[in-house]
């Protein structure tokens, strides 16, 4: 092994081999997937995301939500994703083609969020949960995102989007004040509500 | 030839005629003094910064309301600040200091143009500072292992090329007639890292591929940054230091070669096991599992080769500060890799995936193996750079026990806790909030282990600084206990 060129060729070959085999071949195999319809002439899926949810995704990224929440559903029988109601079917590559940044995640300190927009449809639940997670889930260890809200004086009438705390909540604002979500918080909740897996694809039908 | 030594016979003969080889090494070391001390000092500062973020993250996870509710202190960001500080700050600077020192020494040349390397090193460290500040400020990419915003990464890449090229140029202009196994590992790592880094930056950050091709590229990199960068450097250093300190050759040349080439072939493919059950083609997952299991070959081969070199000399290992850390690291490498191969099996992965078990495993590799080897190397390198001994054997001992016990609690606790978490998560009768609740005691054990490790780091940092600025020159190496037998001059 004293010869530089034979050593170097081996070093180069091994990494080129895996790069070609794993990365390039994936790109060739399914790097150009497009939306499909189940029947000719029907709506194609997945649908492209709407603007406000896209902005919310930026907030999701900047808070590092991915480090505790995954967005992928494993097939029925492999883990308990189906039984926990995290999705009626496994996720497949086509589900992710509109995501500029794919946030599969590898950690479930908190629950999977692939279908959170179907499971928890009430926006006020999400606002309260982000403000103080223990309000909605008493044993939660999620950080509070109070900095995504602002406290302001109640003007003529309480704002429509002011948080409605349960009676006796210690963190409730003083008389005459209210807590409202910032724009970033609104975007984030829109994003969370947009996370759904309510369509079938030819390669992924709902499980029974 | 069944055995090899870090310095070939021809060299020893030649040098004994011209000059005692210790003198030659002293000249080589002197030529590297400023770059190596620079990198190792930076590494130590990053170790402390990374540890602060580690503790903050760890405590936040079981006591979420502990820290003030400031945006930059939210868990997702401080946890990423920790990862980037220890990975790009501590680990890379340690590699630049120790890895290239080993390379240049084995090439038996004097380092020229050291200022180029230091300049590149300054750029590297400034880029890491900017990157981590940006992460805390919210410009985090949320791509694991690649959190820094994209405007920083070209600076990192360019600095790396300048530092890495220096190792490669040393190899090309080597004066040694013989190439030692450590040089294969180091040379390979210096080629592999820029390849995988440029590829992943291109396909995930700058020009994102469509859909889950991103995830595959991400984990091809995420696993290879350990497998093709930190691991080969650390193994190369182990191959250098064990024979050096013990004064006896590596057991088998053939095992070294087998271990190197099987690692190069299989580690490359193993990363996809991070996506088992995920939305990617099944054949890719299967290839990742096969490669992960095949990793048993290089791991066992290297482990056996190291073990047979050390066997019968454990007394020396125990009394040498360098080898106590390095052998701890080498043994952890065998253990963590075998656990890793097991975790890639679908039946095991269905439990461990998405849990703290994986976090324990990552720290088992990057800390109990890589970082311990680097600690040991720094204890060896620094006296040769400064011509000065470590001031206190006691502080080295405190450092060792704090980090050794700390990482054992850390890995032990999260491995058990993660396994329980995985079993409960797969049992739909246990409500998810209860699964979370049951992880809390184990997360606390992590904070306990982590605090011990932090104490060890603090002791190490104080000791390092003390040595750097002390004027005292002590005769003879600092050992845990004076050796009875003659003829051992190394630490």
Interface residues (C-beta under 8 A of the other chain):
Chain A: X1 X2 X4 X7 X8 X10 X11 X12 X14 X15 X17 X18 X19 X21 X22 X23 X26 X27 X29 X30 X31 X32 X33 X60 X61 X62 X63 X64 X65 X66 X67 X68 X70 X72 X74 X75 X78 X79 X80 X83 X84 X90 X91 X92 X93 X94 X95 X96 X97 X99 X100 X101 X102 X103 X104 X106 X107 X108 X109 X110 X111 X133 X137 X138 X139 X140 X141 X142 X143 X144 X145 X146 X147
Chain B: X60 X61 X62 X64 X65 X69 X70 X71 X74 X75 X76 X77 X79 X80 X138 X139 X140 X141 X142 X143 X144 X171 X172 X177 X178 X179 X184 X187 X188 X191 X192 X195 X196 X199 X203 X208 X209 X210 X211 X212 X213 X214 X215 X216 X217 X220 X224 X228 X257 X261 X264 X265 X268 X269 X271 X272 X274 X275 X277 X278 X279 X280 X281 X284 X287 X346 X350 X353 X354 X355 X356 X358 X359 X425 X426 X427 X428 X432 X433 X434 X436 X437 X439 X440
